[in-house]
Amino acid sequence: MVVARFVEFDLPDAVREGANSANIRPVAWFELNRVSDPSGDKPQYLVAAARGPEGQVCDFTALRVYTWYVKRSRYETAFIENNLCGRLPVRVTKGPRANPSFASA
């Protein structure tokens, strides 16, 4: 048995920084796609996260997408959905025109 509060994720910097500033606890993250940048391709992330105490009924309560903004050379939050009661797993697929899409189980 593993107690979740004793597990420390090795989060990508963008996910860790975004989660810290939003006061959320990531429970899963996924690379959606990559954006071309002069310094090299940058991944864009979907983050499933929770707020509040551990042991909630929901696996996650928030979704965020962090995208690479080429003009400013930094990650920005492109999508926020709060007050969810999401369940893992999260499926990440390609939608129309090869755009990423995602859905909770």
N, C-alpha and C positions, 0 to 999 in steps of 0.2 A: 504494500500500500504506500502511496506517495501523498504527502500533504502538500497541496498546491502552494501555500504561502512559503514553503521552503524551497521551491523551484524558482530559479532565476533564469529567465530567457536571455539568449544572446541576440538582442534585437538589433536590426540595422540602425545606424545613427539617426536617420530621418524619422523612423518609427518611435524610437526612444525619446527624442527631443519633442516630437509632436504630442506624444502621450503624456509626458511630464508637464508640458505647458497646458494641456487640456484636463489634467487631473483625472486621467482614465488609466485603467489597468489592462494592457493588452492580453488577450487570451489566445489570439491567433493572428497571423498576418500572411499576406499573399502578394506575390509580385504579379501585377496586372499586365504590364507591358513595359517597354523601354522607350525613352525619348532620346533622340540624337542631341548631343551637346558637344561643343568644341573640345571639352576636356574628356570626352568619352560618353558612351551611352549611360543614361541614368534610369534606374528602375522606378516605377511608380507603384505605390502600395495600397492595398486594401487592408484595414486593420479592424478586427472585431475586438471590442473591449468592454469592460464592465466598470461600473461606478459603485461605490458603496461597499458594504461588507461582503466577505466571501460566503459561499454557501447559499446563494440565491437560487431561486427556481430556474432562472434563465441562464444559459451558458454565456450570453453576452447581452449588453443593453445598449450598445452604441456601435455604429459603423462610421469609419472615416476613410477618405481616400486622400493620400498625399501625392501630389504631382510635382514634377520638376519644372520650375519656371525658368526657361532658358535666359530671358532678358535680365533677370535679377540673380541668376546662378544660385538658386536656393529652392528648397521644398516649400510648398504652400498647401494648405488644406483646400481641396476642391469639392469635397462632398462631406456632409455631416448628417447623420440620422441618429437621433437620441430617443430615449424612452421606448426602446424595443424590448421584446422578450424573444431573443434569437436562440436558435439551437444549432450546435455543430453537428455535422460538418457544413461548411460553406463551400458551395461549388462555384468555381471561377471558370467561365467559358468565353468564347469569342462570339459576339453578336453580329448584327448586320454590319457590313463594311469592315469586319475584323476588329470592331471595337470591343473592349472587354466588357463582360457583364457578370453579375454574381447573384446568387440566391442562397438562402438559408434552407437547411433541410426541413 
